[in-house]
Amino acid sequence: MKEKKKLGLALSGGGYRAAIYHLGTLIKLKELGILNKIDVISSNSGGSITAACYSLYHENFEEFEQKLKTGIKKGIISRVLISPRFLVPLGLFIALFTSRSWIPYNLPSFVFSLVNFLGIIVLILFQFKLFPFSKIIERKYNRIFFNGKKLKDLSNSFKTTINSTNIETGRDFYFSKDTMSDSYYKCEKGILFENKDFPVARAVMASSCVPFAFTPVRIKKKYFTNEKDYYKVKPKLVDGGVYDNQGIHKLTFLTSSSYCENVIVSDAGNFLSVDKWSFNILFLLIRISSVFMTRIKNFQMMTNLYSKHTNSIVAYQSLGFDLESSIDEFIKMLKNGYIRDEVVDAHNFDKNLIQNKEWKSIKEHLIKSIDFYQILKLGCSENELKIARKVKTGLSALSEKKISALIKHAEAITEMQVKLFLPQILK
């Protein structure tokens, strides 16, 4: 009996834009009869919101879809900024640095300077404790999406891997129903974690913890199998996109327990816009982080698509891809030998056409076999595509118009790319 090849789905980062974009991907995969064939979902950042929600509520797809859409319409950042956990320390610091204007006593100037200096030192040393953005966002995630669910509540039907980046080791720290760790702790240090009761909201927060903007997520002592190990290592978890922008690494790494022979990548990454905001250290660091993650994404895409020696067969779809050019790009890759024989065979066209370089005939065959023009009809209008691509990365509430445009493009480009690059899984 021929062994079944595993199918993986990678969901990229991109805040709420990614979360709702990936919903469109899942809707189309369900329509194509592929969703229930998925063996592993690997996610990062905003994609982890969708992955975790689907893993928890997949038995009722309509409930999952409604929960995600409703949640995306609720902005988180605005709620953080009006949270007492943020406003109280902010108010204290404002009062501290304006003390000269409201303290009635005639104190020497050096006293105010000393107070301000000590305030700056306290802010530098205890910034993460004073302004615990990640803890506040985790609570919002939990209330809006996850309702107190733990890792043990994730699906038994498929594996869900939520990825973050461990600043201490420089490796991927992942969360799943069966385990949580990174390869350094597990293989080289023998350090294990008790994952079953770890909050899903905290795992998603770690996966979406934007560097320089949010507080790194720590692992409490009670989640160490051996509590003495708590004093040996200090995991500091930030956005999974720093290490693996697409969530594809574990799916294509041969020795990984999540390795899959066939992989679908849903990339909600937007075009890197021209920067006009790097006028201080914070914005400059955030911009540098964005540049790094964009470079990682482009490198991963080139490695997994434009190489003759990839470990997996990958269907890669993106918010930045145009439907109209999809077949031309596929044929260009076919010309350069990047398309596997398995994919060519599944398309059922005569290999002599390739040898004779009859690209026009191949294109005509593909247009007909994948129902190209019907997919174009289902895609976004020019205006809808502009709306979708203008949605910024973040956790601000999205309007119905933006949600609709993102889902619509994801559905169309998913169908196009899967039919072109993974036709064998449709059999």
CORMO-V807196 format. One record per backbone hydrogen bond with DSSP energy under -1.0 kcal/mol. CO is the residue of the C=O (numbers start at 1). NH is the residue of the N-H. Records with the same first field share a line. If there is no record, write none. Layout:
CO = NH / NH
//
This chain:
6 = 262
7 = 39 / 40
8 = 264
9 = 42
10 = 266
11 = 44
14 = 18
15 = 19
16 = 20
17 = 21
18 = 22
20 = 24
21 = 25
22 = 26
23 = 27
24 = 28
25 = 29
26 = 30
27 = 31
28 = 32
29 = 34 / 35
30 = 33
34 = 37
35 = 38
39 = 159
40 = 9
41 = 161
42 = 11
43 = 163
44 = 47
45 = 48
46 = 50
47 = 51
48 = 52
49 = 53
50 = 54
51 = 55
52 = 56
53 = 57
54 = 58
57 = 60
60 = 64
61 = 65
62 = 66
63 = 67
64 = 68
65 = 69
66 = 70
67 = 71
68 = 72
71 = 74
72 = 398
76 = 80
77 = 81
80 = 83
83 = 86 / 87
84 = 88
86 = 90
87 = 91
88 = 92
89 = 93
90 = 94
91 = 95
92 = 96
93 = 97
96 = 99
98 = 101
99 = 103
105 = 107
108 = 111
109 = 113
110 = 114
111 = 115
112 = 116
113 = 117
114 = 118
115 = 119
116 = 120
117 = 121
118 = 122
119 = 123
120 = 124
121 = 125
122 = 126
126 = 130
127 = 131
131 = 133
132 = 136
133 = 137
134 = 138
135 = 139
136 = 140
137 = 141
138 = 142
139 = 143
140 = 144
141 = 145 / 146
142 = 147
146 = 149
149 = 200
150 = 153
151 = 154
159 = 41
161 = 43
162 = 175
164 = 173
165 = 238
166 = 170
171 = 166
173 = 164
174 = 181
175 = 162
179 = 176
181 = 174
182 = 186
183 = 187
184 = 188 / 189
185 = 191
192 = 225
195 = 198
196 = 152
198 = 151
199 = 203
200 = 204
201 = 205
202 = 206
203 = 207
204 = 208
206 = 209
207 = 45 / 240
208 = 210
209 = 239
210 = 213 / 214
217 = 237
220 = 223
221 = 224
223 = 194
226 = 229
227 = 230
228 = 231
229 = 232 / 233
236 = 167
237 = 217
238 = 165
239 = 242
240 = 244
245 = 13
248 = 252
251 = 260
253 = 256
256 = 259
261 = 313
262 = 8
263 = 315
264 = 10
265 = 317
266 = 12
267 = 319
277 = 279
280 = 284
281 = 285
282 = 286
283 = 287
284 = 288
285 = 289
286 = 290
287 = 291
288 = 292
289 = 293
290 = 294
291 = 295
292 = 296
293 = 297
294 = 298
295 = 299
296 = 300
297 = 301
298 = 302
299 = 303
300 = 304
301 = 305
302 = 306
313 = 263
315 = 265
317 = 267
318 = 321
323 = 326
325 = 329
326 = 330
327 = 331
328 = 332
329 = 333
330 = 334
331 = 335
332 = 336
333 = 338
334 = 337
340 = 344
341 = 345
342 = 346
343 = 347
345 = 348
350 = 353
351 = 355
352 = 356
353 = 358
354 = 357
357 = 359
358 = 362
359 = 363
360 = 364
361 = 365
362 = 366
363 = 367
364 = 368
365 = 369
366 = 370
367 = 372
371 = 375
372 = 376
373 = 377
374 = 378
381 = 385
382 = 386
383 = 387
384 = 388
385 = 389
386 = 390
394 = 16
395 = 76
399 = 403
400 = 404
401 = 405
402 = 406
403 = 407
404 = 408
405 = 409
406 = 410
407 = 411
408 = 412
409 = 413
410 = 414
411 = 415
412 = 416
413 = 417
414 = 418
415 = 419
416 = 420
417 = 421
418 = 422
422 = 425
423 = 426
//
